[in-house]
């Protein structure tokens, strides 16, 4: 079974093996990664953290858990420009630095082992966590509580005042959505660091993990353009055009398509 197949198989388990699936994504990029060994590291971390948590009901332990992980050194990677290691879970375990989503995935795994209720929230630009039913969210980078006003401020910092906070921004993220978001993060990080082949693996995984957007096809088309594959680029641009509902984007896609060689026809013998 390939790392990609192993990743997807984790989604078919009950319960879903989310953190292991993320480790198989890392193994797809580095064959030396051993997910079983990494899971043992997480079990050891879980035992260490458990000894330092206060004697409270499990429903009240999410924020203390995040604070303890932060005290153990698991904090947001502030290196600029960010490198892929900020989203590869084996590297996050080693370096104790990562993107918010990567830190959230680790926290969810530790919380699961300790029976602490916690779920992911697909907040734009900065992945968040929530205790089911709570009136606030939690920042995976340290455990700060975020109420509605804090979420509006965070959204404004990420995207500007023109984007208003909506209920859609606060939805619980499924395992597939988290892995798809992780793959998008890696696609961007690999592309930014001029590793187009790795970015292409991530782009393909994005398409496998859930309903792709026009932006997903456009991102892969750009990779194909950089790699000198005009027919593959055309295929993805055409799919992006079909999915796009933005008139300006549609115009740009049509213009870009017009500069590509025509689609090759099958040979007739």
C-alpha positions in Angstrom: 0.0 0.0 0.0 1.4 3.4 -1.0 1.5 6.3 1.5 -1.4 7.9 -0.4 -3.5 4.8 -0.2 -2.6 4.4 3.5 -3.7 8.0 4.1 -7.0 7.5 2.5 -7.5 4.2 4.2 -7.2 6.0 7.6 -10.4 7.8 6.7 -12.3 4.6 6.4 -11.6 3.5 10.0 -13.9 3.9 12.9 -13.0 6.2 14.5 -11.1 8.0 11.7 -7.3 7.8 12.2 -6.8 11.5 11.5 -3.3 12.1 12.9 -2.0 8.9 11.3 -3.5 10.0 8.0 -1.6 13.3 8.3 1.6 11.3 9.1 1.1 9.3 5.9 1.0 12.6 4.0 4.4 13.4 5.4 5.6 9.9 4.5 4.5 10.5 0.9 7.1 13.3 0.8 9.8 11.5 2.8 10.0 7.7 2.6 12.1 7.7 5.8 9.0 8.8 7.9 7.7 6.0 10.0 4.1 6.8 11.1 4.1 4.1 13.8 7.2 5.6 15.5 5.7 9.1 15.3 2.5 7.8 16.9 4.6 6.3 19.7 6.1 9.7 20.3 2.6 11.2 20.6 1.6 8.5 23.1 4.7 9.4 25.2 3.9 13.1 24.9 0.3 12.4 26.0 1.5 10.6 29.1 3.8 13.5 30.0 1.2 16.2 29.4 -1.5 14.2 31.3 0.6 14.2 34.5 0.7 18.1 34.4 -3.0 18.7 33.8 -5.1 20.0 36.7 -7.7 17.8 38.4 -10.8 19.1 36.5 -13.6 17.5 34.5 -12.5 16.4 31.1 -14.8 19.0 29.5 -12.7 21.8 31.1 -9.3 20.4 30.2 -9.0 21.6 26.6 -7.5 25.0 27.4 -5.1 23.6 30.0 -4.0 21.0 27.5 -3.2 23.7 24.9 -1.4 25.7 27.5 0.7 22.8 28.6 1.6 21.9 25.0 2.7 25.5 24.5 4.8 25.2 27.6 6.3 22.1 26.2 7.4 24.2 23.2 4.7 23.4 20.7 4.1 26.9 19.2 3.4 28.6 16.0 6.3 28.6 13.4 7.1 32.2 12.8 9.9 31.6 10.4 9.5 33.7 7.2 8.9 32.6 4.6 7.4 29.5 6.0 8.8 26.2 4.9 7.0 22.9 4.3 8.2 21.6 7.6 5.7 23.9 9.3 2.9 21.6 8.0 4.6 18.1 7.8 3.6 16.4 11.0 6.8 14.4 11.6 8.8 17.7 11.4 6.3 19.5 13.7 6.8 16.7 16.3 10.6 17.1 16.0 10.8 20.9 15.9 7.8 21.6 18.1 6.9 24.4 15.7 4.1 24.4 13.1 1.2 26.1 11.4 -2.0 26.5 13.4 -3.6 23.5 11.6 -0.6 21.3 12.3 -0.6 22.2 16.0 -4.4 21.6 16.1 -4.0 18.1 14.6 -1.5 17.2 17.2 -3.7 18.6 20.0 -6.7 16.7 18.7 -4.8 13.5 18.8 -3.5 14.1 22.3 -7.0 15.1 23.4 -8.5 12.0 21.9 -6.2 9.8 23.9 -7.1 11.6 27.1 -10.9 11.6 26.3 -10.9 15.4 26.3 -13.7 16.6 24.0 -12.4 18.9 21.2 -13.1 19.6 17.6 -11.6 21.5 14.7 -13.1 24.6 13.3 -12.4 25.5 9.6 -11.9 29.3 10.3 -10.4 31.1 7.3 -6.7 31.9 7.5 -6.1 30.5 11.0 -7.4 27.1 12.0 -9.1 27.0 15.4 -10.4 24.5 17.9 -13.6 24.3 20.0 -15.0 22.3 22.9 -18.4 21.1 21.6 -21.1 23.4 22.8 -18.8 26.1 24.2 -19.5 29.8 23.5 -15.9 30.4 22.5 -13.1 29.0 20.3 -9.6 28.2 21.2 -6.4 29.2 19.4 -4.2 26.0 18.8 -1.2 28.3 19.2 -1.3 28.6 23.0 -4.9 28.2 23.9 -6.2 31.7 23.9 -10.0 31.9 24.1 -11.7 33.7 21.2 -15.2 35.1 21.4 -17.2 36.6 18.5 -15.4 40.0 18.7 -12.0 38.3 18.7 -13.0 36.2 15.7 -14.0 39.4 13.8 -10.7 41.0 14.7 -8.8 37.9 13.5 -10.7 37.7 10.3 -10.1 41.4 9.7 -6.3 41.0 10.2 -6.3 38.1 7.7 -8.6 39.4 5.0 -9.4 43.0 5.7 -12.6 44.7 7.0 -14.6 43.8 3.8 -15.0 40.2 4.9 -17.8 39.9 7.5 -17.8 37.1 10.1 -20.5 34.5 9.2 -21.7 31.2 10.6 -20.0 29.4 7.8 -16.6 30.5 9.2 -17.4 28.7 12.5 -18.4 25.3 11.2 -16.9 22.1 12.6 -14.3 20.6 10.2 -14.5 17.0 9.2 -11.4 14.8 9.1 -11.5 15.0 5.3 -11.7 18.8 5.3 -8.8 19.0 7.7 -6.6 16.7 5.5 -7.7 18.7 2.4 -6.7 21.9 4.1 -3.4 20.4 5.2 -2.8 19.4 1.6 -3.6 22.9 0.4 -1.2 24.3 2.9 1.6 22.0 1.8 0.8 22.7 -1.9 1.4 26.4 -1.3 4.5 25.9 0.9 6.1 23.5 -1.6 5.3 25.8 -4.5 6.6 28.8 -2.7 9.8 26.9 -1.9 10.2 25.9 -5.6 9.5 22.2 -5.1 7.0 21.8 -7.9 7.0 18.0 -7.9 6.1 17.9 -4.2 3.5 20.6 -4.7 2.0 18.5 -7.5 1.6 15.6 -5.1 -0.3 17.8 -2.7 -2.4 19.3 -5.5 -3.5 15.8 -6.6 -4.3 14.8 -3.0 -6.5 17.9 -2.6 -8.6 16.8 -5.5 -8.9 13.3 -4.0 -9.9 14.4 -0.5 -13.1 16.3 -1.3 -15.0 18.5 -3.7 -12.3 20.7 -5.4 -12.8 24.4 -6.1 -11.9 26.4 -9.2 -8.9 27.6 -7.2 -7.7 24.0 -6.7 -7.7 23.3 -10.4 -6.1 26.7 -11.1 -3.3 26.0 -8.6 -2.5 22.7 -10.3 -2.7 24.4 -13.7 -0.1 26.9 -12.6 2.2 24.0 -11.4 1.8 22.4 -14.8 2.6 25.7 -16.5 5.8 26.0 -14.5 6.7 22.4 -15.4 6.0 23.0 -19.1 3.0 20.7 -19.5 0.5 22.8 -21.6 -2.0 20.0 -22.3 -2.4 19.2 -18.6 -2.5 23.0 -17.8 -5.3 23.4 -20.4 -7.3 20.5 -18.9 -7.2 22.1 -15.4 -7.9 25.6 -16.6 -11.0 24.3 -18.4 -12.2 22.6 -15.2 -11.5 25.8 -13.2 -13.5 27.8 -15.8 -16.5 25.4 -15.4 -16.4 25.7 -11.6 -15.8 29.4 -11.4 -18.7 31.8 -10.6 -16.5 34.9 -10.6 -16.9 36.9 -13.9 -13.5 38.5 -13.6 -11.8 35.1 -12.9 -13.7 33.6 -15.8 -12.4 36.3 -18.1 -8.8 35.8 -17.0 -9.1 32.0 -17.4 -10.5 32.4 -20.9 -7.7 34.7 -21.8 -5.1 32.3 -20.4 -6.7 29.4 -22.3 -6.5 31.4 -25.6 -2.7 31.6 -25.3 -2.3 27.8 -25.0 -1.9 25.4 -27.9 -5.1 23.6 -28.9 -6.0 20.4 -27.1 -4.3 17.5 -28.9 -6.7 15.1 -30.7 -6.3 11.4 -30.7 -4.4 10.0 -33.7 -6.5 8.3 -36.4 -4.9 5.2 -37.9 
